[in-house]
Amino acid sequence: MYQNRLLEILIYLVLSLIFLVLGILSMLGLLLANVNYQVLFFILTAFFFFAMFRPTRLL
């Protein structure tokens, strides 16, 4: 159980870092320099970052 949760956290962390880098590249104009893509990448970053901290079970 613990190893599965750790793997899930690592996957979310990697995905959030990927979308963060894409958002920064978009903000700098190096990749898809459209404001809509910047917002999308940063929303996906926040989604995957906060998904790491979701509770595993209800109290």
C-alpha positions in Angstrom: 0.0 0.0 0.0 2.7 2.4 1.0 4.8 1.7 -2.1 1.8 2.2 -4.4 1.2 5.6 -2.8 4.8 6.6 -3.2 4.8 5.6 -6.8 1.6 7.7 -7.3 3.2 10.7 -5.7 6.3 10.4 -7.9 4.2 10.2 -11.0 2.2 13.3 -10.0 5.5 15.1 -9.2 7.0 14.3 -12.5 3.9 15.4 -14.4 3.7 18.6 -12.4 7.3 19.4 -13.2 6.8 18.7 -16.9 3.8 21.0 -17.1 5.7 23.6 -15.1 8.6 23.6 -17.5 6.1 23.7 -20.5 4.4 26.7 -18.9 7.7 28.5 -18.3 8.8 27.8 -21.9 5.5 29.1 -23.1 5.8 32.2 -21.0 9.2 32.9 -22.4 7.9 32.5 -25.9 10.0 29.5 -26.8 7.0 27.1 -27.0 3.4 27.8 -27.9 3.6 31.5 -26.9 -0.2 31.9 -26.4 -1.7 33.0 -23.1 -4.3 30.2 -23.3 -1.5 27.6 -23.3 0.3 29.3 -20.5 -2.8 29.2 -18.3 -3.5 25.6 -19.3 0.0 24.5 -18.4 0.0 26.3 -15.0 -3.5 24.9 -14.2 -2.3 21.4 -15.0 0.8 22.0 -12.9 -1.3 23.0 -9.9 -3.7 20.1 -10.5 -1.0 17.4 -10.4 0.9 19.1 -7.6 -2.1 19.3 -5.3 -3.2 15.8 -6.3 -0.1 14.5 -4.5 -1.6 15.7 -1.2 -5.0 14.2 -1.5 -6.1 12.0 1.4 -5.8 8.3 0.8 -8.8 7.4 2.9 -11.6 9.1 4.8 -11.4 9.4 8.6 
